[in-house]
Amino acid sequence: MTLIKSISGIRGTIGGGPDEGLNPLSIVKFTAAYATWIRNRSTKGKKHRVVVGRDARMSGPMVKSIVVGTLMSMGFDVIDIDLATTPTTELAVTNELACGGIILTASHNPKQWNALKLLNERGEFLSDEDGREVLRLAEGEAFRFASVDSLGKVIVDNRYKERHIGRVLALDLVDVDAIRAANFRVAIDCVNSVGGLVIPDLLYALGVREIFKLHCNPHGNFSHNPEPLPEHLTEISALMPHARADVGFVVDPDVDRLAIVCENGEMFGEEYTLVAVSDYVLSHTPGNTVSNLSSTRALRDVTERHGGQYAASAVGEVNVVEKMKETGAVIGGEGNGGVIYPTLHYGRDALVGIALFLTFLAKKKMKVSELRATYPNYFISKQRVEMTPGIDVDAILDSVKRRFANEHVTDIDGVKIDFADRWVHLRRSNTEPIIRVYAEAHTKAEADALGRELIDIIQSSHA
């Protein structure tokens, strides 16, 4: 059983003993610490409200019951929006003028995982400093529960799916008339989670002609590995030419990542979701862009073509958002299919990604594969090294830095080595006990080889 504590929340596998996994005891401790953090930074006497939403994974009802009960025991009122996407929950925090939010989702992790993701009053993930304070409070059990007369209450609100869709449709750059006129046929794979509740409704509201649905029943027993990578998407890939679909969309369980499939069944490339959406946004709203260090150089190329400036942040949504605010970026996100459009909100949002992409496609009047061919061709290799007991990650990264000291090295998040025509990035995962090794080059073979070269260096350093 695994439990990972990080500044973004607590994530683990369900089951095991008191000191193992994501169990009721750890859920209570972490939720109470979060409530204490909110109380410590709030005006005395202010009534506290927290939004709670969850994806459809099988442990969701159990985890939600404990989180909601703990918040009530801390004297907090709970806005329970139940089955909701991560971006929907983020929007609900600001709409409710709440002091925070908790999203119950383990994102792309398999069904045995769940997690508590923590939001501040702006509906954004906690900063490094704030996250560390919550961890400190949890470790010291520095919290007090409310008396019977001060217990919180639960307010159930199931209207946020419609509100989120309405906010997306109201965006200036979303053109429903153009999408409707295109008569799109769209295939979707919602991996048996909350995407199955919201993505079809979004598409119909956008005027899509016909939808071909895969795994839209939100029972949480995922039909395939829920991370939207090509090797997990063979079913929708085969469906595309058979259904004569114009485009395919795949989301992860909490709907903050978006993968696109071409009409011929080939992958558009998860890295290129943000590239294409940014291309459209920048053509109407000139400005800067941001993605993380592990994302494709293609975003930099497209941004510069539009006269803007590109900046890279450390991996993690909170870091991307911070850099976007710092640089005044009009669009940004992460190469895992995460689109952040600040005109709506500062959070990865597959709904806004779909709406902007369909508008762009309708206006370009070309096939998805043709649109993909207009972008610089890079290939990213995503590999990993399992972290065994006793492995000294910091020593390994220091060794890599010294070995490539003559190249351009960035160490704000692990170690990234930029060569003239390729790059490789090594970093400790925040969500799994692994070292991620991402490499990019002009061919898949070159990217794979660069990644393997660094893995060999890691393994020889640890030997």
C-alpha positions in Angstrom: 0.0 0.0 0.0 1.3 3.5 -0.9 0.7 6.9 0.6 2.3 10.0 -1.0 2.2 13.4 0.8 3.0 16.4 -1.2 2.3 20.1 -1.3 -0.6 19.5 -3.7 -2.4 17.1 -1.4 -2.4 13.5 -0.2 -2.6 10.5 -2.6 -2.6 6.8 -2.0 -4.0 3.4 -2.6 -7.1 2.2 -0.8 -6.9 -0.4 1.8 -4.3 -1.8 4.3 -3.5 -1.2 7.9 -3.6 2.0 9.9 -0.2 3.1 8.7 -0.7 2.1 5.1 -2.3 3.7 2.0 -5.1 6.3 1.9 -7.2 5.1 4.8 -9.9 6.8 7.0 -7.3 7.8 9.6 -5.1 9.6 7.1 -8.0 11.2 5.4 -9.3 12.7 8.7 -5.9 13.9 9.7 -5.1 15.6 6.4 -8.6 17.2 6.0 -8.5 18.5 9.6 -5.0 20.0 8.9 -6.3 21.7 5.8 -9.3 23.2 7.7 -6.9 24.4 10.4 -4.7 26.1 7.8 -7.8 27.9 6.4 -8.9 29.0 9.9 -5.4 30.2 10.8 -5.3 32.6 7.8 -8.9 33.8 8.0 -10.5 36.7 9.7 -11.7 35.8 13.2 -15.4 35.0 13.3 -15.7 34.5 9.5 -18.0 31.6 8.5 -16.0 29.0 6.7 -17.3 27.2 3.5 -15.4 24.6 1.5 -16.5 23.1 -1.8 -16.1 19.3 -2.2 -16.2 17.6 -5.6 -15.2 14.1 -6.7 -14.5 12.0 -9.8 -16.3 8.7 -10.3 -13.7 6.3 -9.0 -15.1 3.5 -6.9 -13.7 4.7 -3.5 -15.2 8.2 -4.1 -18.3 7.8 -1.9 -16.3 6.5 1.0 -13.6 9.1 0.8 -16.2 11.9 0.4 -18.2 10.8 3.4 -15.1 11.0 5.6 -13.9 14.4 4.1 -17.3 16.0 4.5 -17.8 14.7 8.0 -14.3 15.9 9.0 -15.0 19.4 7.7 -18.3 19.5 9.5 -16.5 18.4 12.7 -14.1 21.3 12.3 -17.1 23.7 12.1 -17.0 24.2 8.3 -20.0 24.3 6.0 -19.6 22.1 3.0 -20.9 22.8 -0.5 -21.2 19.3 -1.8 -21.2 19.3 -5.7 -20.5 15.5 -5.7 -19.6 14.1 -9.2 -17.7 17.0 -10.8 -14.6 17.6 -12.8 -11.6 19.2 -11.3 -12.1 22.5 -13.3 -15.8 22.5 -12.3 -14.8 22.3 -8.7 -12.3 25.1 -9.1 -14.9 27.3 -10.7 -17.4 26.5 -7.9 -15.0 27.8 -5.2 -15.0 31.3 -6.6 -18.6 31.2 -7.5 -19.6 30.3 -3.9 -17.1 32.8 -2.4 -15.8 29.8 -0.5 -12.5 29.8 1.4 -11.3 26.7 -0.3 -12.1 23.4 -2.0 -11.1 19.7 -2.0 -11.2 17.6 -5.1 -11.3 13.9 -4.5 -9.4 12.4 -7.5 -6.2 10.6 -8.2 -6.2 12.0 -11.8 -4.7 9.5 -14.2 -3.8 6.9 -11.5 -5.6 3.5 -11.7 -8.8 2.7 -9.8 -7.1 1.6 -6.6 -5.8 5.1 -6.0 -7.6 8.2 -4.7 -6.4 11.6 -3.5 -7.4 14.8 -1.8 -6.3 17.8 -4.0 -6.5 21.1 -2.1 -7.6 24.5 -3.4 -7.3 28.0 -2.0 -10.0 30.7 -2.0 -9.2 31.5 -5.7 -9.9 27.9 -6.7 -6.2 27.4 -7.4 -3.9 24.7 -6.0 -1.9 25.7 -2.9 1.5 27.3 -3.2 4.6 25.4 -2.1 4.7 27.4 1.2 1.0 26.8 1.9 1.2 23.1 1.1 4.1 22.6 3.4 2.2 24.3 6.2 -0.7 21.9 5.7 1.7 19.0 5.9 3.3 20.4 9.1 -0.1 20.8 10.7 -1.0 17.2 9.8 2.2 15.8 11.0 1.8 17.6 14.4 -1.9 16.9 14.6 -2.3 20.6 15.4 -6.0 20.8 15.1 -9.1 21.1 17.3 -12.6 19.9 16.5 -15.7 22.0 17.0 -18.2 21.7 19.9 -21.7 20.3 19.1 -23.2 23.8 18.8 -20.5 24.8 16.2 -20.7 21.9 13.8 -20.9 22.7 10.1 -23.7 21.8 7.7 -23.9 20.3 4.2 -25.4 22.1 1.3 -25.9 19.9 -1.8 -25.7 21.7 -5.2 -25.8 19.6 -8.4 -26.0 22.5 -10.8 -22.4 23.2 -11.5 -22.0 21.0 -14.6 -24.5 23.3 -16.4 -22.9 26.4 -15.0 -19.4 25.3 -16.2 -20.7 24.6 -19.7 -22.5 27.9 -19.7 -19.3 29.7 -18.8 -17.4 28.0 -21.6 -20.0 28.8 -24.2 -20.0 32.5 -23.2 -16.3 32.9 -24.0 -15.6 35.3 -26.9 -13.3 32.9 -28.7 -15.9 30.0 -28.6 -18.0 30.2 -31.8 -21.0 27.9 -31.5 -22.4 28.9 -34.8 -19.2 28.0 -36.6 -19.1 24.6 -34.8 -22.7 23.9 -35.6 -22.2 24.8 -39.3 -19.3 22.3 -39.5 -21.5 19.4 -38.8 -18.8 17.6 -36.8 -19.0 13.9 -36.0 -17.1 13.5 -32.7 -15.9 10.3 -30.9 -15.2 10.5 -27.1 -13.6 8.2 -24.5 -14.4 9.3 -21.0 -12.9 6.3 -19.1 -15.9 5.6 -17.0 -15.6 8.8 -14.9 -17.2 12.2 -14.7 -16.3 13.1 -18.3 -19.1 10.8 -19.3 -21.5 13.2 -17.5 -20.2 16.5 -18.8 -18.5 16.0 -22.2 -21.5 14.8 -24.2 -23.6 17.7 -22.8 -20.9 20.1 -23.7 -20.6 18.8 -27.3 -24.4 18.9 -27.8 -24.5 22.5 -26.4 -21.7 23.4 -28.9 -23.8 22.2 -31.8 -22.0 18.9 -32.6 -23.9 16.8 -35.1 -23.2 13.3 -33.8 -21.3 11.8 -30.9 -19.8 8.3 -30.7 -19.4 7.4 -27.0 -16.9 5.1 -25.4 -16.9 4.4 -21.7 -19.2 7.2 -20.7 -20.9 5.3 -17.9 -19.4 6.8 -14.7 -19.1 3.7 -12.6 -15.4 4.2 -11.8 -14.3 0.7 -12.7 -12.0 2.0 -15.5 -12.3 0.0 -18.7 -8.6 0.7 -19.5 -5.6 2.4 -18.0 -7.0 5.9 -17.3 -3.9 7.9 -18.4 -4.7 9.2 -21.9 -1.6 7.9 -23.6 -1.5 6.3 -27.1 -1.0 2.7 -25.9 -4.2 3.0 -23.8 -6.3 4.5 -26.6 -6.4 1.7 -29.2 -10.2 1.4 -29.0 -11.0 5.0 -30.0 -8.2 4.9 -32.5 -9.9 1.9 -34.2 -13.3 3.6 -33.9 -12.4 6.8 -35.8 -12.3 5.6 -39.4 -15.1 3.1 -38.8 -17.5 5.8 -37.5 -16.2 8.4 -40.0 -15.6 10.7 -37.1 -14.0 14.1 -37.7 -12.2 14.2 -34.4 -11.8 12.2 -31.2 -11.5 13.5 -27.6 -10.2 11.6 -24.6 -10.1 12.9 -21.1 -8.7 11.5 -17.8 -10.9 10.7 -14.8 -11.1 14.3 -13.5 -11.2 15.9 -16.9 -8.3 18.3 -16.7 -6.3 16.6 -19.4 -7.3 16.4 -23.1 -6.0 14.1 -25.8 -7.1 14.5 -29.4 -7.4 11.8 -32.0 -7.2 12.5 -35.8 -9.9 11.4 -38.2 -7.7 8.5 -39.4 -7.2 7.1 -35.9 -3.7 8.5 -35.4 -3.0 10.4 -32.3 -2.8 14.2 -32.6 -0.3 14.0 -29.8 -1.1 14.9 -26.2 1.7 17.5 -26.3 0.1 19.2 -29.2 -3.3 19.8 -27.6 -1.9 23.0 -25.9 0.0 23.9 -29.1 -3.1 23.9 -31.3 -5.3 25.7 -28.8 -2.6 28.3 -28.2 -2.2 28.8 -31.9 -5.9 29.7 -32.1 -5.9 31.9 -29.0 -2.7 33.8 -30.1 -4.2 34.4 -33.6 -6.9 36.5 -31.9 -5.2 37.6 -28.6 -1.5 38.3 -29.1 0.6 37.6 -26.0 2.8 35.3 -24.1 2.6 31.6 -23.3 3.9 29.3 -20.5 4.3 25.5 -20.2 6.4 23.4 -17.9 10.0 22.2 -18.5 8.8 18.7 -19.6 6.6 20.1 -22.4 7.3 20.3 -26.2 9.4 23.0 -27.8 6.6 23.4 -30.4 4.7 25.8 -28.1 7.8 28.1 -28.0 7.9 27.9 -31.8 4.2 28.8 -32.3 4.4 31.5 -29.7 7.3 33.2 -31.4 5.7 32.9 -34.8 2.8 35.0 -33.4 5.2 37.6 -31.9 4.9 36.5 -28.3 7.4 35.3 -25.7 7.5 31.8 -24.3 8.5 30.9 -20.7 9.0 27.6 -18.9 8.1 26.8 -15.4 8.7 24.0 -13.0 6.4 21.0 -13.4 3.0 21.3 -11.6 -0.1 23.3 -12.3 0.6 25.7 -9.5 4.0 26.5 -10.9 2.6 27.0 -14.4 -0.1 29.4 -13.1 2.5 31.4 -11.1 4.6 31.8 -14.2 1.6 32.7 -16.3 0.6 35.5 -13.9 4.2 36.7 -13.7 4.5 36.9 -17.5 0.9 38.0 -18.3 0.5 34.9 -20.4 -2.8 34.7 -22.4 -2.7 30.9 -22.6 -0.6 28.2 -21.0 -0.7 24.7 -19.5 1.2 21.5 -19.6 2.2 19.1 -22.3 0.1 16.3 -20.8 -3.0 17.8 -22.5 -3.6 20.4 -19.8 -5.0 23.7 -21.2 -5.1 26.8 -18.9 -7.1 29.7 -20.3 -7.1 32.5 -17.7 -10.0 34.3 -19.4 -12.1 31.6 -17.8 -10.0 30.5 -14.8 -6.4 29.6 -13.8 -6.8 25.8 -14.0 -6.3 23.0 -16.5 -9.7 22.5 -18.2 -10.5 19.9 -20.9 -13.9 21.6 -21.5 -12.4 24.9 -22.6 -9.8 22.9 -24.6 -12.5 21.1 -26.5 -14.5 24.2 -27.2 -11.5 26.3 -28.4 -10.2 23.4 -30.5 -13.5 22.7 -32.2 -13.9 26.5 -33.0 -10.4 26.5 -34.5 -11.0 23.4 -36.5 -14.3 24.8 -37.8 -12.7 28.0 -38.9 -9.7 26.4 -40.5 -11.9 24.0 -42.5 -9.3 21.3 -42.6 -9.0 17.7 -41.3 -7.4 17.2 -37.8 -4.4 15.4 -39.4 -3.9 18.3 -41.8 -3.9 20.8 -38.9 -1.4 18.6 -37.0 0.9 18.7 -40.0 1.1 22.5 -39.8 3.2 22.3 -36.5 6.9 21.6 -36.0 7.4 17.9 -35.7 8.9 16.8 -32.3 8.7 13.5 -30.5 8.7 13.1 -26.8 9.8 9.9 -25.1 8.3 9.4 -21.6 10.2 6.8 -19.5 10.6 6.2 -15.8 12.9 4.6 -13.3 11.3 3.0 -10.2 12.7 4.4 -6.9 14.1 1.5 -4.9 14.7 1.9 -1.1 17.9 3.8 -0.4 18.1 5.5 -3.7 19.6 9.0 -3.4 17.8 11.1 -6.0 19.5 14.3 -5.2 23.0 12.7 -5.6 21.9 11.2 -8.9 20.7 14.6 -10.2 23.9 16.3 -9.1 25.9 13.7 -10.9 24.0 14.3 -14.1 24.4 18.1 -13.8 28.2 17.6 -13.5 28.3 15.2 -16.4 26.6 17.7 -18.7 28.0 20.9 -17.3 28.9 22.2 -20.8 25.3 22.1 -22.0 22.5 24.5 -21.0 21.3 23.0 -17.7 18.1 24.1 -15.8 17.7 22.9 -12.2 14.5 24.7 -10.9 12.8 21.3 -11.0 15.0 18.2 -11.2 17.5 18.6 -14.0 16.8 19.6 -17.6 19.6 19.5 -20.2 18.9 21.5 -23.4 21.0 20.5 -26.4 20.8 22.4 -29.7 18.3 20.0 -31.3 16.9 18.0 -28.3 16.4 18.0 -24.6 16.1 15.6 -21.7 14.4 16.3 -18.3 14.9 14.2 -15.1 12.7 14.8 -12.0 11.3 13.1 -9.0 7.5 12.5 -9.5 5.1 14.3 -7.1 2.5 11.6 -7.5 4.3 8.2 -7.9 7.5 6.7 -6.4 9.4 7.1 -9.6 12.0 9.3 -11.4 10.5 10.6 -14.6 12.8 10.8 -17.7 11.3 12.8 -20.5 13.3 13.5 -23.7 12.4 15.3 -26.9 14.0 15.2 -30.4 13.0 15.3 -34.1 12.5 11.6 -34.3 11.0 9.0 -31.8 14.1 6.9 -32.1 16.4 9.8 -31.1 14.1 10.7 -28.2 14.0 7.1 -27.0 17.7 6.8 -27.3 18.4 10.0 -25.3 16.0 8.9 -22.6 17.7 5.4 -22.4 21.1 7.1 -22.2 20.1 9.0 -19.1 18.4 6.0 -17.5 21.7 4.1 -18.0 23.5 7.0 -16.2 20.9 6.9 -13.4 21.2 3.1 -12.9 25.0 3.2 -13.0 25.1 6.0 -10.5 22.9 3.9 -8.2 24.8 0.7 -8.7 
